[in-house]
Amino acid sequence: MDTSDQIAHQGIVTNRYGDKAVIQLMQAGSCHSCHMKDFCGVDDDERSRFEVSDSNLEIGDHVNVEISPASGFLATFWAYIFPFILMFVVIAGGSVMGLSEAILGTVALLLLVPYYLLLSAFRKHFSNHLHLHISKL
Protein backbone atom coordinates (compact mmCIF):
# COMPACT_ATOMS: atom_id res chain seq x y z
CA MET A 1 0.00 0.00 0.00
CA ASP A 2 1.21 3.47 -0.83
CA THR A 3 2.29 5.43 2.24
CA SER A 4 0.20 8.40 1.08
CA ASP A 5 -2.89 6.28 1.86
CA GLN A 6 -1.85 5.98 5.52
CA ILE A 7 -3.52 7.92 8.31
CA ALA A 8 -0.67 9.48 10.27
CA HIS A 9 -0.32 11.34 13.57
CA GLN A 10 2.63 12.58 15.51
CA GLY A 11 3.00 11.63 19.13
CA ILE A 12 5.36 11.51 22.05
CA VAL A 13 6.31 8.61 24.29
CA THR A 14 5.07 9.53 27.77
CA ASN A 15 5.72 6.33 29.74
CA ARG A 16 7.44 2.97 29.57
CA TYR A 17 7.01 -0.27 31.46
CA GLY A 18 8.57 -3.54 30.43
CA ASP A 19 8.54 -3.76 26.65
CA LYS A 20 5.50 -1.45 26.41
CA ALA A 21 5.60 2.24 25.52
CA VAL A 22 2.70 4.66 26.05
CA ILE A 23 2.28 7.08 23.15
CA GLN A 24 0.25 10.25 23.44
CA LEU A 25 -0.99 11.51 20.08
CA MET A 26 -0.96 15.23 19.44
CA GLN A 27 -3.46 16.99 17.25
CA ALA A 28 -1.87 18.47 14.18
CA GLY A 29 -3.05 21.48 12.23
CA SER A 30 -3.82 19.19 9.29
CA CYS A 31 -6.49 17.35 11.31
CA HIS A 32 -9.06 19.99 10.38
CA SER A 33 -8.82 19.14 6.68
CA CYS A 34 -8.61 15.36 7.12
CA HIS A 35 -11.59 13.37 5.80
CA MET A 36 -11.20 10.79 8.61
CA LYS A 37 -11.25 13.31 11.50
CA ASP A 38 -14.77 12.37 12.58
CA PHE A 39 -13.76 8.75 13.13
CA CYS A 40 -10.23 9.19 14.45
CA GLY A 41 -10.91 10.59 17.92
CA VAL A 42 -7.77 12.74 18.09
CA ASP A 43 -9.73 15.78 16.92
CA ASP A 44 -12.39 15.34 19.62
CA ASP A 45 -10.29 15.33 22.78
CA GLU A 46 -7.12 16.79 21.25
CA ARG A 47 -4.99 14.03 22.77
CA SER A 48 -5.22 10.28 22.73
CA ARG A 49 -3.05 7.69 24.49
CA PHE A 50 -2.36 4.06 23.69
CA GLU A 51 0.35 1.52 24.35
CA VAL A 52 2.52 -0.39 21.92
CA SER A 53 5.11 -3.12 22.25
CA ASP A 54 8.40 -1.54 21.22
CA SER A 55 11.61 -1.85 23.19
CA ASN A 56 13.39 0.79 21.07
CA LEU A 57 11.26 3.72 22.25
CA GLU A 58 12.26 5.87 25.22
CA ILE A 59 10.31 8.44 27.24
CA GLY A 60 10.32 11.75 25.38
CA ASP A 61 10.84 10.26 21.91
CA HIS A 62 8.81 11.98 19.21
CA VAL A 63 7.21 9.43 16.90
CA ASN A 64 5.06 9.21 13.81
CA VAL A 65 2.18 6.72 14.07
CA GLU A 66 0.65 5.45 10.83
CA ILE A 67 -2.33 3.17 10.27
CA SER A 68 -4.03 2.09 7.08
CA PRO A 69 -7.58 3.31 6.47
CA ALA A 70 -8.78 -0.32 6.46
CA SER A 71 -7.29 -0.96 9.91
CA GLY A 72 -8.71 2.33 11.13
CA PHE A 73 -12.17 1.37 9.91
CA LEU A 74 -11.87 -2.08 11.51
CA ALA A 75 -11.05 -0.50 14.87
CA THR A 76 -13.89 2.00 14.52
CA PHE A 77 -16.34 -0.73 13.54
CA TRP A 78 -15.66 -2.94 16.59
CA ALA A 79 -15.37 -0.06 19.06
CA TYR A 80 -18.34 2.07 17.97
CA ILE A 81 -20.44 0.83 15.06
CA PHE A 82 -21.05 -2.81 16.09
CA PRO A 83 -22.10 -1.92 19.68
CA PHE A 84 -24.52 0.65 18.24
CA ILE A 85 -26.01 -1.98 15.92
CA LEU A 86 -26.22 -4.43 18.83
CA MET A 87 -28.09 -1.91 20.99
CA PHE A 88 -30.40 -1.03 18.11
CA VAL A 89 -31.27 -4.70 17.50
CA VAL A 90 -32.02 -5.25 21.21
CA ILE A 91 -34.24 -2.16 21.39
CA ALA A 92 -36.03 -2.90 18.10
CA GLY A 93 -36.53 -6.58 18.97
CA GLY A 94 -37.78 -5.76 22.46
CA SER A 95 -40.16 -3.13 21.10
CA VAL A 96 -41.68 -5.70 18.74
CA MET A 97 -42.14 -8.02 21.75
CA GLY A 98 -43.88 -5.20 23.63
CA LEU A 99 -41.32 -4.60 26.40
CA SER A 100 -41.23 -1.20 28.09
CA GLU A 101 -38.78 1.46 26.95
CA ALA A 102 -37.19 1.69 30.40
CA ILE A 103 -36.40 -2.02 30.44
CA LEU A 104 -35.13 -1.95 26.86
CA GLY A 105 -32.89 1.04 27.50
CA THR A 106 -31.46 -0.55 30.63
CA VAL A 107 -30.86 -3.90 28.92
CA ALA A 108 -29.27 -2.22 25.88
CA LEU A 109 -26.88 -0.23 28.07
CA LEU A 110 -26.07 -3.17 30.33
CA LEU A 111 -25.33 -5.24 27.23
CA LEU A 112 -22.36 -2.95 26.56
CA VAL A 113 -20.58 -4.08 29.75
CA PRO A 114 -20.03 -7.71 28.68
CA TYR A 115 -19.43 -6.58 25.10
CA TYR A 116 -16.53 -4.29 26.03
CA LEU A 117 -15.19 -6.86 28.52
CA LEU A 118 -15.20 -9.42 25.70
CA LEU A 119 -13.56 -6.91 23.38
CA SER A 120 -10.89 -6.32 26.01
CA ALA A 121 -10.35 -10.07 26.42
CA PHE A 122 -9.68 -10.37 22.69
CA ARG A 123 -7.37 -7.34 22.63
CA LYS A 124 -4.39 -9.47 21.57
CA HIS A 125 -6.37 -10.91 18.64
CA PHE A 126 -7.36 -7.42 17.47
CA SER A 127 -3.84 -6.05 17.87
CA ASN A 128 -2.65 -8.75 15.43
CA HIS A 129 -5.12 -7.44 12.82
CA LEU A 130 -4.56 -3.71 13.35
CA HIS A 131 -1.27 -2.74 11.79
CA LEU A 132 0.39 0.35 13.23
CA HIS A 133 3.70 1.56 11.91
CA ILE A 134 5.66 3.62 14.43
CA SER A 135 8.81 5.49 13.49
CA LYS A 136 10.97 7.91 15.46
CA LEU A 137 11.11 11.47 14.15
N, C-alpha and C positions, 0 to 999 in steps of 0.2 A: 504494500500500500504506500502511496506517495505520502511523504511527511507533511505536505500541505493540507492533507485531509485530516490530520490529527487535531484534536482539541488540546490546547496547551495552556498551562498556567505556571507562573513562577511562584516559588514558595521558599520557605526557610526551615531548616531543621531546628526544632525547638527542644527536643528531648531525645534521649537514647536510653534503652535498657535492653541488655542482652544483644541479640542481633537485630533488634527492632529500632527503627527511627521514626519519630513523630514529625510529620511535615505539616506546616501551617501554610495554606495557600493564601496568596495576597491578590486582591482584586486589581486588575490592570485597567488602564484607561481604555483599552480595546474591548473590554467586556461589554460596553454599551452598544457597540455595533455588531456584536456576535449574534448569530442566528440561534445559537443553543443556550443563550443566557437564561432563558426561562426554566430550563431543565437542569442546569448545572448546579445551582445552589450557592456558588461563590458570590454572585451578584446580590443575592438576598441578604445575607448576613455579613457580607464583606470579608469574612475570613472563614475558612473551613480547615479542620484538622483531620488527619488520618495517619495510620501507621503502615510502614512498609518494612519488609525484611531486606536490609542492606547493611552489611558490615562496613562498607566503605564511607558511609556518611558520618559526619561529626556535627555536634551542636554548633549552630551558626552558619553552616554551609548553605549557600544559596543554590537552589536547584530549579530545574525546569521539569514539570510533570506533564507527560503527554498520554492521551488515551484516544483510541479510535472512536469515531462516532457510533459504531456498532456496539462496542463495549459500553460506551456511555448510555446508549439506549437500553441495553440489557440491564444495567444497574438501575436505571430510572424505572424500568418496567417492574422489576421485582420489589423495589423499595416503595414505589408510589402507585403505579397504575394497577397492578394485580390486587393489592389490598383494597383499592377503591372498587374494583369490579366485584371482589368477594363480598364487600359490604353491601353493594347494590343488589347482588343476587339474593343475599339473606333478607334484605328489606323487601324486595319485590316478591320473593317467594312467601315470606311471612304475611305480606299484605293480601296475597291471593288466598292464603289459608285463614284470613280474618283475624290475625293477632293484632293486639293493640300497638300503636306507634311507640309508646314508652318501652314496651317489652322489646320490640324490634330494634329500636335505637340502642338500648342497653346491650342486647345480644350482639349486634353488629360491632359495637365498640369493644366489647369484651373479647370478641373473636380476634381482634388485632393483637392481643397479648400473646396467645399461643402462636400466632402467625409469625410475629417478630422474634419470639424465642426460637422457633423452628428455623427461621432465616439466620439467626445468630449461630445456631448449632451447625448449619451448613456453610458457615463463613469460609472455611478452607476450600470447599468445593467451588464456591463462587469466585474466590480469589484466583483459582486456577483458570477460570474462564474470562476474567477481566484483566486485560493486558495493559499495565501501566509501564511506561518507559520513563525512567528518572535519570537525569544527567546533571552533573554539577555545572554551574555557570562560571 
